[in-house]
Amino acid sequence: METMERKTLNMILWPVALLLLNSIWFGVSDNSAPYEINDYDHPIEDRTLTLGGVFGQDKPMPAKFDVEFKSSSTEVGAVGWQIFDQNSILIAEWSGDVSDENTGWEGELIPGTYRIETTVSQDISTEQTLFIQPFGSYSLEGHVALSFLLVMVAFAETFLRIKGAEYLEKKSTHASTIRETAPFTRRGRSMPEHDMPHPEYDPWRTPKGL
C-alpha cells in the first residue's frame, strides 16, 4: 500500500517539477539586459558598446532599441539614428520627425562591438536604451536540456530507490538466515578455563565439613 502511494505521489510531483523548472527557464530566457545609451538629462553623443555572447557563443540575440524624442521649443524637427557593427557596416537605421511614433527597432544582434549614432535638430533631446535578451536565442535548447535532465534525475532516483530496497531486503534475509542456522554461541577455544565451571560451584564437589 505504501509503495502504491509513493508511486502515485511521484507521478504527481515529477510533472509539477517539470512545469516549474520550465517556467523558471522561460522567465530567465525572456529577461532583458538594458544598455543605456543616454537619457533626457545627458547630451546626445555617439556611443560604442560591446555585447558579450552566452558561453562564448556567437549566436544572434534578440534585441530591442527603444528610442524617444522630445522638444522643448518646437513640435517639428528632424531626428534619426543609425547602428553600425565593428566593421562599420550599417545594421539598422531610422529617420523622421520628432513627433513620429514607433521610432525604435527590434531585431537580432550577434555578440560584438556596435556604434550608435544619433542626429537631432536643435532643442531636441532623446532617451535611448538597447535591450538584449542574452538567453533568448537558447530558449528552445534550454527547455529541451532541462526537461531531459529532470527525466534523467527521475529515472536515477527510481533506480537507486529500487536497488536500495533490494539491498536492504537481501541484507535482512541474510541476517535472519545466520540467526536460524547458528542459534547457540560457540564456546571459545583460546581460554577453556573460562568456559569450565569453577570448582567451588561443581555439583560433585565434596560437601563442606567432611
ABEGO torsion letter per residue (X at the ends): XAAAAAAAAAAAAAAAAAAAAAAAAAAAAABBBBBBABBAABBBBBBBBBBBBBGGBABBBBBBBBBBBBBAABABEBBBBBBBBAAGBBABBBBEBAABBGABBBBBBBBEBBBBBBBBBBGBBBBBBBBBBAAAAAAAAAAAAAAAAAAAAAAAAAAAAAAAAAAAAAAAAAAAAAAAABABBBBBAABAAAABBBAAABAABBBBGX
